[in-house]
Amino acid sequence: MTQETLILSYHDLEDLIEISMVIEAVERAFRAYEDKTAKMPPKVYLDLPEFSGDFRAMPAQIGEHATIKWVNSHPKNLNLPTVMAVVIYSDCRTGFPLAIMDGTLLTMYRTGAASAVASKYMARKDSKTLGLAGCGAQARTQLLAISHVFDLDAVNVFDLSEDEVRKIMEAHPEVNVIPAPLEKVSACDIIATTTPVRSPIIKREWIREGTHINAVGADAPGKEELDPAIIQDARVVVDEIEQASNGGEINVPLKKGFITRDHIWATLGEVVAGKKSGRENEREITVFDSTGLAIQDAATAELIYNLATKEGRGTWMELVHPAAVA
Ligand SMILES: NC(=O)c1ccc[n+]([C@@H]2O[C@H](COP(=O)([O-])OP(=O)(O)OC[C@H]3O[C@@H](n4cnc5c(N)ncnc54)[C@H](O)[C@@H]3O)[C@@H](O)[C@H]2O)c1
């Protein structure tokens, strides 16, 4: 008997994926990880300093399915996205690869969704303005996901590239997107930073009381976007303690001794599960240190696979032949 694998392209995902469903799936994944019903070995980095980039391998299991994402990060890539990925979605009972799908759009959506979940629990309920530092691929889904949870009056955006600013404005005519200097971006109720920088661009004095920051860009050792004084003054929630300490926004402040691990208030899983609060009062600054977890990929891949099989999308292929072992 033959069994086929479903191949799903970027365009298949584009037609199937909806941010509301991804936000729900990602929130469930954080809860499952906290409940220990999801498994996630550490992310493996393959550094490529000679090519100004890196690869990461990210495995996870939720219930009867497991995924691995093979993803790169190449800032200043030549006519290609900074981040591209492929996800293999497998059946845990047999090991069979049920699907191979584009992980590029999946990454954008699950990363936006994690910030939406964090903002839901950590930002002030009356938040009306969003600031985007960096307007590239991840920023688009930060805007999509956070504006799904909050009714925003204005989105202040800054990027070194005017072209990226223009593109994000064109992509979201339904939202009041305003080009602004970084200082004004930082003065918003909720901020998402999605640049690949390796030294801080957001200054402490720009951040107002009560602000929530989703720090997304720092996802490998040596990267940081925020003035360490912001981290020192904030309630800090991380997606995963080891991964964030190694490569998240807190990695440099930890290594330089600005903070110790005791400064980490909680994981997002603990907050979602109600074990710790996301915010204690209206005045404090909160930071979600997002490094991107394999459980977010696993939950989103399952969602996509179920939608694709229901709606008849993608191309089935006899990729693995049972006779190969005969
Ligand atoms: N935390 C996560 O889960 C996660 C997931 C995916 C990507 N990332 C990281 O997020 C970052 C952005 O990824 P992307 O796919 O959006 O890349 P991208 O290249 O599409 O966008 C990055 C943008 O930042 C801008 N930029 C660079 N330096 C800047 C500066 N000093 N000030 C303002 N803007 C600046 C660039 O012009 C570009 O438009 C990368 O570091 C990537 O590794 C994190």
The ligand as an ORCA input file, in Angstrom:
! r2SCAN-3c Opt
* xyz 0 1
  N      11.434     36.069     17.275
  C      11.044     35.352     16.233
  O      10.234     34.435     16.355
  C      11.571     35.710     14.876
  C      10.989     35.093     13.745
  C      11.460     35.470     12.480
  C      12.485     36.397     12.354
  N      13.043     36.933     13.474
  C      14.120     37.928     13.366
  O      13.480     39.169     13.111
  C      14.362     40.014     12.359
  C      13.629     40.557     11.146
  O      13.255     39.511     10.278
  P      12.437     39.842      8.935
  O      12.106     38.537      8.323
  O      11.360     40.821      9.201
  O      13.592     40.571      8.104
  P      13.431     41.705      6.981
  O      14.761     41.831      6.353
  O      12.268     41.377      6.116
  O      13.067     43.008      7.818
  C      13.984     43.651      8.653
  C      13.814     45.148      8.432
  O      14.594     45.850      9.404
  C      15.071     47.022      8.759
  N      16.192     47.566      9.528
  C      17.452     47.114      9.592
  N      18.180     47.891     10.437
  C      17.342     48.838     10.910
  C      17.495     49.925     11.814
  N      18.663     50.190     12.401
  N      16.415     50.691     12.074
  C      15.214     50.448     11.478
  N      15.024     49.444     10.596
  C      16.068     48.639     10.328
  C      15.432     46.574      7.368
  O      15.503     47.662      6.460
  C      14.283     45.610      7.061
  O      13.220     46.243      6.383
  C      15.589     39.173     12.046
  O      16.588     39.454     13.000
  C      15.092     37.736     12.218
  O      16.136     36.837     12.525
  C      12.607     36.622     14.727
*
